[in-house]
Amino acid sequence: MEINFRNSNIGCYQIVEIDGHSQKYIMDTSTLTPKRYCWGSLPKNITVDMTELDKKNASFETKSKTLLGTSTIAIMVQPFVKIGYDVLRNLFVNYEISQQIFLKIVLYFISMLISYFVIWNSLRKAHKIAAERLPKESKKVRLTLRTTKRRELTGYIFLFLNLACLLFFF
């Protein structure tokens, strides 16, 4: 059995093709269990939920051309970054926040909480968009995969990046 994974145009979903193009599914990667797999645990099996798609359904396919490229978006955001930087710099200098460790830690955790809610909201929106695109009578499948002996440590990468940002904040 041959399984091919491709990215879809919705962030937390992937297109799965089994045995070439004979069967096509959309996999919800946010349903991967056990979650501790991303933190380096090595379970024997992992499971993920999928929904069967018609072979001709292209609603989850990525488009090759985008209207705005990454460079264009980065250039458009620069004025907002500059304004935000100036406001925060003046705030830190005028109120001497840089000297108050407790306040800096509180601000850091507030930014982490805001980031968490942004990700949570984008995940909810992605599930809503996918539910609208999926046929009503589609078949649900749970895929069980045997893990390799290689550990997945992506959770630690983000943890260390956050800790590095916290240390840089001091």
TORSE-235158 format. One record per residue: residue number from 1; chain; x, y, z of N, C-alpha, C in turn. Coordinates in steps of 0.2 Angstrom, whole numbers, plus 5000, padded with zeros to 4 digits. Atoms other than C-alpha are relative to their C-alpha. Layout:
BEGIN
<site NUM; "A"; <X; Y; Z>; <X; Y; Z>; <X; Y; Z>>
...
***
This chain:
BEGIN
<site 1; "A"; <5004; 4994; 5000>; <5000; 5000; 5000>; <5004; 5006; 5000>>
<site 2; "A"; <4996; 4994; 5000>; <5007; 5017; 4995>; <4996; 5006; 5002>>
<site 3; "A"; <5003; 4994; 4998>; <5002; 5033; 5004>; <5004; 5006; 4999>>
<site 4; "A"; <4996; 4994; 5001>; <5006; 5050; 4998>; <4996; 5006; 5003>>
<site 5; "A"; <5003; 4994; 4997>; <5003; 5066; 5008>; <5002; 5006; 4997>>
<site 6; "A"; <4999; 4994; 5003>; <5001; 5083; 5001>; <4997; 5006; 5004>>
<site 7; "A"; <5003; 4994; 4996>; <4998; 5100; 5009>; <4993; 5002; 4996>>
<site 8; "A"; <5007; 4998; 5003>; <4980; 5107; 5006>; <5001; 5008; 5001>>
<site 9; "A"; <5000; 4993; 5000>; <4975; 5125; 5005>; <4997; 5003; 5007>>
<site 10; "A"; <5002; 4998; 4993>; <4969; 5125; 5024>; <5005; 4997; 5004>>
<site 11; "A"; <4994; 5001; 4996>; <4983; 5125; 5036>; <5000; 4993; 5004>>
<site 12; "A"; <5000; 5006; 4996>; <4978; 5110; 5048>; <4998; 4994; 4996>>
<site 13; "A"; <5002; 5006; 5004>; <4973; 5098; 5034>; <5005; 4998; 4995>>
<site 14; "A"; <4995; 5003; 5005>; <4983; 5087; 5022>; <4996; 4996; 4995>>
<site 15; "A"; <5003; 5005; 5005>; <4977; 5078; 5006>; <5004; 4993; 5000>>
<site 16; "A"; <4996; 5007; 5000>; <4981; 5059; 5007>; <4997; 4996; 4994>>
<site 17; "A"; <5002; 5005; 5006>; <4981; 5048; 4992>; <5003; 4993; 5001>>
<site 18; "A"; <4998; 5007; 4998>; <4981; 5029; 4995>; <5000; 4997; 4993>>
<site 19; "A"; <4999; 5005; 5006>; <4987; 5017; 4981>; <5000; 5005; 4994>>
<site 20; "A"; <5000; 4995; 5005>; <4991; 5031; 4969>; <4994; 5005; 5000>>
<site 21; "A"; <5006; 4995; 5000>; <4975; 5040; 4965>; <4994; 4996; 5000>>
<site 22; "A"; <5007; 5004; 5000>; <4962; 5026; 4968>; <4996; 5003; 5006>>
<site 23; "A"; <5004; 4997; 4995>; <4957; 5034; 4985>; <5003; 5006; 5002>>
<site 24; "A"; <4998; 4993; 4998>; <4958; 5052; 4991>; <4996; 5002; 5006>>
<site 25; "A"; <5003; 4998; 4993>; <4955; 5058; 5009>; <5003; 5007; 5001>>
<site 26; "A"; <4998; 4994; 4997>; <4957; 5075; 5018>; <5001; 4998; 5007>>
<site 27; "A"; <4998; 5002; 4993>; <4966; 5072; 5035>; <5001; 5006; 5004>>
<site 28; "A"; <4999; 4994; 4995>; <4964; 5084; 5050>; <5005; 4998; 5004>>
<site 29; "A"; <4994; 5002; 4996>; <4981; 5084; 5057>; <4999; 5003; 5008>>
<site 30; "A"; <5001; 4998; 4993>; <4974; 5093; 5073>; <4997; 4994; 5004>>
<site 31; "A"; <5003; 5006; 4996>; <4966; 5076; 5078>; <5005; 4995; 5001>>
<site 32; "A"; <4994; 5005; 4999>; <4983; 5067; 5079>; <5000; 4998; 5007>>
<site 33; "A"; <4999; 5003; 4993>; <4983; 5056; 5095>; <5005; 4995; 5000>>
<site 34; "A"; <5000; 4996; 4994>; <4992; 5054; 5106>; <5004; 5006; 4999>>
<site 35; "A"; <4997; 4994; 5001>; <4997; 5072; 5107>; <5007; 5000; 5002>>
<site 36; "A"; <4993; 5000; 4997>; <5013; 5068; 5117>; <5005; 4998; 4995>>
<site 37; "A"; <4996; 5002; 5006>; <5020; 5061; 5100>; <5004; 5006; 4998>>
<site 38; "A"; <4996; 4994; 5002>; <5025; 5079; 5096>; <5005; 5003; 5005>>
<site 39; "A"; <4996; 4998; 4994>; <5034; 5081; 5113>; <5006; 4994; 5001>>
<site 40; "A"; <4995; 5005; 5000>; <5046; 5066; 5109>; <4998; 4993; 5003>>
<site 41; "A"; <5002; 5006; 4998>; <5036; 5052; 5116>; <5000; 4995; 4994>>
<site 42; "A"; <5000; 5005; 5006>; <5037; 5036; 5105>; <4995; 4995; 5001>>
<site 43; "A"; <5005; 5005; 5000>; <5020; 5027; 5105>; <5001; 4995; 4994>>
<site 44; "A"; <5000; 5004; 5005>; <5018; 5012; 5095>; <4996; 5002; 4994>>
<site 45; "A"; <5004; 4998; 5005>; <5004; 5019; 5085>; <4998; 5007; 5001>>
<site 46; "A"; <5003; 4994; 4999>; <4997; 5036; 5081>; <4994; 5000; 4995>>
<site 47; "A"; <5006; 5000; 5004>; <4979; 5039; 5074>; <4998; 5007; 4998>>
<site 48; "A"; <5002; 4994; 5003>; <4972; 5053; 5064>; <4993; 4999; 4997>>
<site 49; "A"; <5007; 5000; 5004>; <4954; 5057; 5057>; <5001; 5002; 4993>>
<site 50; "A"; <5000; 4998; 5007>; <4951; 5058; 5039>; <4993; 5000; 4997>>
<site 51; "A"; <5007; 5000; 5003>; <4936; 5061; 5028>; <5002; 4999; 4992>>
<site 52; "A"; <5000; 5002; 5007>; <4934; 5053; 5011>; <4998; 5005; 4995>>
<site 53; "A"; <5002; 4995; 5005>; <4934; 5064; 4996>; <4999; 4997; 4993>>
<site 54; "A"; <5000; 5002; 5007>; <4929; 5062; 4978>; <5006; 5001; 4996>>
<site 55; "A"; <4993; 5000; 5003>; <4944; 5059; 4967>; <5000; 5007; 4996>>
<site 56; "A"; <5000; 4994; 5004>; <4938; 5075; 4957>; <4999; 5006; 5004>>
<site 57; "A"; <5001; 4994; 4995>; <4936; 5086; 4972>; <5006; 5004; 5000>>
<site 58; "A"; <4994; 4996; 5000>; <4948; 5100; 4970>; <5000; 5006; 5005>>
<site 59; "A"; <5001; 4995; 4996>; <4942; 5111; 4984>; <5005; 5001; 5005>>
<site 60; "A"; <4994; 5000; 4995>; <4957; 5107; 4995>; <5007; 5001; 4997>>
<site 61; "A"; <4994; 5000; 5003>; <4970; 5108; 4982>; <5003; 5007; 5000>>
<site 62; "A"; <4997; 4993; 5000>; <4983; 5122; 4983>; <5001; 5003; 4993>>
<site 63; "A"; <5000; 4996; 5007>; <4983; 5135; 4969>; <5008; 5002; 4999>>
<site 64; "A"; <4993; 4998; 5001>; <5000; 5138; 4961>; <5002; 5007; 5000>>
<site 65; "A"; <4999; 4992; 5000>; <4998; 5157; 4959>; <4996; 5003; 5005>>
<site 66; "A"; <5004; 4996; 4995>; <4994; 5169; 4973>; <5000; 5007; 4997>>
<site 67; "A"; <5000; 4993; 5002>; <4989; 5187; 4970>; <5005; 5004; 5004>>
<site 68; "A"; <4994; 4997; 4996>; <5001; 5193; 4984>; <5005; 4995; 5002>>
<site 69; "A"; <4995; 5004; 4997>; <5017; 5186; 4987>; <5003; 5001; 5007>>
<site 70; "A"; <4998; 4998; 4993>; <5026; 5185; 5003>; <5004; 5006; 5001>>
<site 71; "A"; <4996; 4994; 5000>; <5038; 5199; 4999>; <4995; 5006; 5000>>
<site 72; "A"; <5005; 4995; 5001>; <5023; 5210; 4994>; <4997; 5001; 5007>>
<site 73; "A"; <5004; 4999; 4993>; <5014; 5207; 5011>; <5005; 5002; 5005>>
<site 74; "A"; <4995; 4997; 4996>; <5031; 5210; 5020>; <5001; 5007; 4999>>
<site 75; "A"; <4999; 4993; 5001>; <5033; 5227; 5012>; <4993; 5004; 5002>>
<site 76; "A"; <5006; 4997; 4998>; <5014; 5231; 5015>; <5000; 5001; 5008>>
<site 77; "A"; <5001; 5000; 4993>; <5016; 5227; 5034>; <5005; 5005; 5003>>
<site 78; "A"; <4994; 4996; 4997>; <5032; 5238; 5037>; <4997; 5006; 5003>>
<site 79; "A"; <5002; 4994; 4997>; <5023; 5254; 5041>; <4996; 4998; 5007>>
<site 80; "A"; <5004; 5002; 4994>; <5012; 5245; 5054>; <5006; 4998; 5006>>
<site 81; "A"; <4995; 5002; 4995>; <5028; 5237; 5062>; <5004; 5006; 5003>>
<site 82; "A"; <4997; 4994; 4997>; <5036; 5254; 5063>; <4996; 5004; 5005>>
<site 83; "A"; <5004; 4996; 4996>; <5022; 5262; 5071>; <4999; 4996; 5007>>
<site 84; "A"; <5000; 5005; 4994>; <5020; 5247; 5084>; <5007; 5001; 5003>>
<site 85; "A"; <4993; 5000; 4997>; <5039; 5248; 5087>; <5001; 5007; 5004>>
<site 86; "A"; <5000; 4993; 4996>; <5038; 5267; 5091>; <4996; 5000; 5006>>
<site 87; "A"; <5005; 5000; 4994>; <5023; 5265; 5102>; <5003; 4996; 5006>>
<site 88; "A"; <4997; 5004; 4995>; <5031; 5251; 5112>; <5006; 5003; 5003>>
<site 89; "A"; <4994; 4997; 4998>; <5048; 5259; 5113>; <4999; 5006; 5005>>
<site 90; "A"; <5002; 4995; 4995>; <5040; 5275; 5120>; <4997; 4998; 5006>>
<site 91; "A"; <5003; 5002; 4994>; <5030; 5266; 5132>; <5005; 4997; 5005>>
<site 92; "A"; <4995; 5003; 4995>; <5045; 5256; 5139>; <5004; 5005; 5002>>
<site 93; "A"; <4995; 4995; 4998>; <5056; 5272; 5140>; <4996; 5004; 5005>>
<site 94; "A"; <5003; 4996; 4996>; <5043; 5283; 5147>; <4998; 4998; 5007>>
<site 95; "A"; <5002; 5003; 4993>; <5036; 5271; 5161>; <5005; 4996; 5003>>
<site 96; "A"; <4994; 5004; 4997>; <5053; 5263; 5164>; <4998; 4993; 5001>>
<site 97; "A"; <5002; 5007; 5000>; <5046; 5246; 5160>; <5006; 4995; 5000>>
<site 98; "A"; <4994; 5005; 5001>; <5063; 5239; 5155>; <5003; 4999; 5007>>
<site 99; "A"; <4997; 5001; 4993>; <5067; 5241; 5174>; <4996; 4996; 5004>>
<site 100; "A"; <5005; 5004; 4995>; <5052; 5231; 5181>; <4999; 4993; 4997>>
<site 101; "A"; <5000; 5007; 5002>; <5055; 5213; 5179>; <4993; 4997; 5000>>
<site 102; "A"; <5006; 5003; 5000>; <5038; 5208; 5185>; <4995; 5002; 4995>>
<site 103; "A"; <5004; 4997; 5005>; <5029; 5219; 5173>; <5002; 4997; 4993>>
<site 104; "A"; <4997; 5003; 5006>; <5040; 5212; 5159>; <4997; 4993; 4999>>
<site 105; "A"; <5002; 5007; 5000>; <5035; 5194; 5163>; <4993; 5000; 4999>>
<site 106; "A"; <5008; 5000; 5001>; <5016; 5199; 5164>; <4999; 5002; 4993>>
<site 107; "A"; <5001; 4999; 5007>; <5018; 5207; 5147>; <5001; 4995; 4995>>
<site 108; "A"; <4998; 5006; 5004>; <5027; 5192; 5140>; <4994; 4995; 5000>>
<site 109; "A"; <5005; 5005; 5000>; <5013; 5180; 5146>; <4994; 5003; 4997>>
<site 110; "A"; <5006; 4997; 5003>; <4999; 5192; 5140>; <5001; 4999; 4992>>
<site 111; "A"; <4999; 5001; 5008>; <5007; 5191; 5122>; <5000; 4993; 4998>>
<site 112; "A"; <5001; 5007; 5001>; <5008; 5172; 5124>; <4993; 4998; 5000>>
<site 113; "A"; <5007; 5002; 4999>; <4990; 5171; 5129>; <4996; 5003; 4993>>
<site 114; "A"; <5003; 4997; 5006>; <4985; 5183; 5114>; <5002; 4995; 4994>>
<site 115; "A"; <4998; 5005; 5006>; <4995; 5171; 5102>; <4996; 4994; 5000>>
<site 116; "A"; <5004; 5006; 4999>; <4986; 5156; 5109>; <4993; 5001; 4997>>
<site 117; "A"; <5007; 4998; 5002>; <4969; 5164; 5106>; <5000; 5001; 4992>>
<site 118; "A"; <5000; 4999; 5008>; <4974; 5169; 5088>; <5001; 4993; 4997>>
<site 119; "A"; <4999; 5007; 5003>; <4980; 5151; 5084>; <4993; 4996; 5001>>
<site 120; "A"; <5006; 5003; 4998>; <4964; 5144; 5093>; <4995; 5002; 4995>>
<site 121; "A"; <5005; 4997; 5004>; <4953; 5155; 5083>; <5001; 4998; 4992>>
<site 122; "A"; <4998; 5002; 5007>; <4962; 5151; 5066>; <4998; 4993; 4999>>
<site 123; "A"; <5002; 5007; 5000>; <4960; 5133; 5070>; <4992; 4999; 4999>>
<site 124; "A"; <5008; 5000; 5000>; <4941; 5135; 5073>; <4998; 5002; 4993>>
<site 125; "A"; <5002; 4997; 5006>; <4940; 5145; 5057>; <5002; 4995; 4994>>
<site 126; "A"; <4998; 5006; 5005>; <4949; 5131; 5047>; <4996; 4995; 5000>>
<site 127; "A"; <5004; 5005; 4999>; <4938; 5118; 5054>; <4993; 5002; 4997>>
<site 128; "A"; <5006; 4998; 5002>; <4923; 5128; 5049>; <5000; 5001; 4992>>
<site 129; "A"; <4999; 5000; 5007>; <4929; 5131; 5031>; <5000; 4993; 4997>>
<site 130; "A"; <5000; 5007; 5002>; <4933; 5113; 5029>; <4993; 4997; 5000>>
<site 131; "A"; <5006; 5003; 5000>; <4916; 5108; 5035>; <4995; 5002; 4995>>
<site 132; "A"; <5004; 4998; 5006>; <4908; 5119; 5022>; <5002; 4997; 4993>>
<site 133; "A"; <4998; 5003; 5007>; <4918; 5111; 5008>; <4999; 4993; 5000>>
<site 134; "A"; <5001; 5008; 5000>; <4916; 5093; 5013>; <4993; 4999; 4998>>
<site 135; "A"; <5007; 5002; 5001>; <4901; 5084; 5006>; <4997; 4997; 5006>>
<site 136; "A"; <5004; 5002; 4993>; <4887; 5080; 5019>; <5000; 4993; 5001>>
<site 137; "A"; <5000; 5007; 4999>; <4887; 5062; 5016>; <5007; 4996; 4999>>
<site 138; "A"; <4993; 5003; 5001>; <4906; 5059; 5016>; <5001; 4995; 5006>>
<site 139; "A"; <4999; 5005; 4996>; <4913; 5044; 5024>; <5006; 5002; 5005>>
<site 140; "A"; <4994; 4998; 4995>; <4924; 5047; 5040>; <5004; 4993; 5001>>
<site 141; "A"; <4996; 5005; 4999>; <4939; 5036; 5043>; <5005; 5002; 5005>>
<site 142; "A"; <4995; 4999; 4995>; <4952; 5034; 5057>; <5006; 4996; 4997>>
<site 143; "A"; <4993; 5003; 5003>; <4970; 5031; 5050>; <5004; 4998; 5006>>
<site 144; "A"; <4996; 5001; 4995>; <4981; 5022; 5062>; <5007; 4998; 4997>>
<site 145; "A"; <4993; 5001; 5003>; <5000; 5023; 5058>; <5005; 4997; 5005>>
<site 146; "A"; <4995; 5002; 4995>; <5014; 5014; 5066>; <5006; 5004; 4999>>
<site 147; "A"; <4995; 4995; 5000>; <5028; 5025; 5071>; <5007; 4997; 4998>>
<site 148; "A"; <4993; 5002; 5001>; <5046; 5024; 5066>; <5004; 5000; 5006>>
<site 149; "A"; <4996; 5000; 4994>; <5060; 5023; 5079>; <5003; 5007; 5001>>
<site 150; "A"; <4998; 4993; 4999>; <5063; 5042; 5076>; <4995; 5004; 5004>>
<site 151; "A"; <5004; 4996; 4996>; <5057; 5054; 5088>; <4998; 5006; 4997>>
<site 152; "A"; <5002; 4994; 5003>; <5047; 5069; 5083>; <5001; 5005; 5006>>
<site 153; "A"; <4999; 4996; 4995>; <5053; 5084; 5093>; <4998; 5007; 4998>>
<site 154; "A"; <5002; 4993; 5002>; <5044; 5099; 5085>; <4997; 5004; 5006>>
<site 155; "A"; <5003; 4996; 4995>; <5035; 5104; 5101>; <5006; 5003; 5004>>
<site 156; "A"; <4995; 4997; 4997>; <5052; 5107; 5109>; <5003; 5006; 4997>>
<site 157; "A"; <4997; 4995; 5004>; <5058; 5118; 5095>; <4996; 5007; 5002>>
<site 158; "A"; <5004; 4994; 4998>; <5043; 5130; 5099>; <5001; 5002; 5007>>
<site 159; "A"; <4999; 4998; 4992>; <5046; 5129; 5118>; <5007; 5003; 5000>>
<site 160; "A"; <4993; 4997; 4999>; <5065; 5133; 5116>; <5000; 5007; 4997>>
<site 161; "A"; <5001; 4993; 5003>; <5060; 5148; 5104>; <4997; 5005; 5005>>
<site 162; "A"; <5004; 4995; 4995>; <5048; 5155; 5117>; <5005; 5001; 5006>>
<site 163; "A"; <4995; 4998; 4994>; <5061; 5153; 5131>; <5005; 5005; 4998>>
<site 164; "A"; <4995; 4995; 5003>; <5074; 5162; 5120>; <4997; 5007; 5000>>
<site 165; "A"; <5003; 4993; 5000>; <5062; 5176; 5117>; <4999; 5003; 5007>>
<site 166; "A"; <5001; 4997; 4993>; <5058; 5177; 5136>; <5007; 5002; 5003>>
<site 167; "A"; <4993; 4998; 4997>; <5077; 5178; 5140>; <5002; 5006; 4996>>
<site 168; "A"; <4999; 4994; 5004>; <5079; 5191; 5126>; <4996; 5006; 5003>>
<site 169; "A"; <5004; 4994; 4997>; <5065; 5201; 5134>; <5003; 5003; 5006>>
<site 170; "A"; <4997; 4997; 4994>; <5075; 5203; 5150>; <5006; 5004; 4998>>
***
